[in-house]
Amino acid sequence: MKVLLVDIDSKIPNLALMKISAYHKAQGDMVGFDIVDPDKVYASVVFKKNKHLVDGLRFYYPNADIIIGGSGYDLSITLPDKIEYIKPDYLLYPDCDYSIGFSTRGCIRKCHFCIVPEKEGKIRRVQHPENWYNPGFDKIMFLDNNILADKQRFIEITNWCIENDLKVWFTQGLDIRLLDIEIAKQLLKIKTWKSIFFAWDHISIEPIVKDGIATLMQAGFTKSDLRSNVQFYVYVDSDSEYESGVYRCRQLKSMSCNPFVMFNIDRKPTKRIRELQRWANRKWAFWSCDISEYTRQVRT
């Protein structure tokens, strides 16, 4: 069988397509992104705004069996277990130099802007990283949405990463509301290849954020450690939250932490939101001046 894979808009290697590739290669099928006259087509759409980009697939491949999935297309479509729990095909993305996968799925939160509760449900363990990591890589990316909701799992897998001398990145961020001194000390011990990310999604959790940063310092993080290796996703849902976003960024700066402003992907950012992102998300700009000075320089 000839199997064509279509990665519409992934920002990182598409894990679902990597698993599909591994499964079909194990069956002896020809698989790839450049298959001509395929018998089967798998397409993945991550962002809803790009859903229309798969409309022409059935026109271009009228004789193929076409399967379309991804969080931007249909949250109800999932991989069958025989594919879900297979080791990913890392050769599908030759430039990828890190392992990627989930050790848990789901979340205990129900944030209004997040699809995880609908897509994955409550927190549960899935695969230990030893089942999906590539021993040839020294970096590992966890896609877990709220690993700290299962503290023992977090301790277990990070100890495993330490034992295997792996550099870690929890790309979805860690829940600052679940941080305690034991977790903070564990974070200090692990090697990282990206910043340690938390989230400050709403002004209402300001006391929790400040307590969390204090806990990191109590565990042994210095101000220099925070500035070089701790970052907070600052979610801004609309232009009406601009002032809140500026405030959160300034507060993080006063506590030696970095922001990364994220805007609602389904809305078009205004000029001042784009300026906020450019200032906050570029460390050289963020640490060299305030947003007021940055915007004044940009506009003159």
Secondary structure, DSSP 8 states (H G I E B T S, - for coil): -EEEEEE-S-SS--HHHHHHHHHHHHTT-EEESS-SS-SEEEEE--SGGGGGGGTTHHHH-TTSEEEEESTTT-TT----HHHHTS---GGGSTT--SEEE-SEE--S---TT--HHHHH-S-EE---GGGT--TT-SEEEE--S-GGGSHHHHHHHHHHHHHTT-EEEETT-B-GGG--HHHHHHHHHSEESS-EEEE--SGGGHHHHHHHHHHHHHHT--HHHHHHHEEEEEEE-SGGGHHHHHHHHHHHHHTT-EEEEEE-TTS---HHHHHHHHHHH-HHHHHHS-HHHHHHHHH-
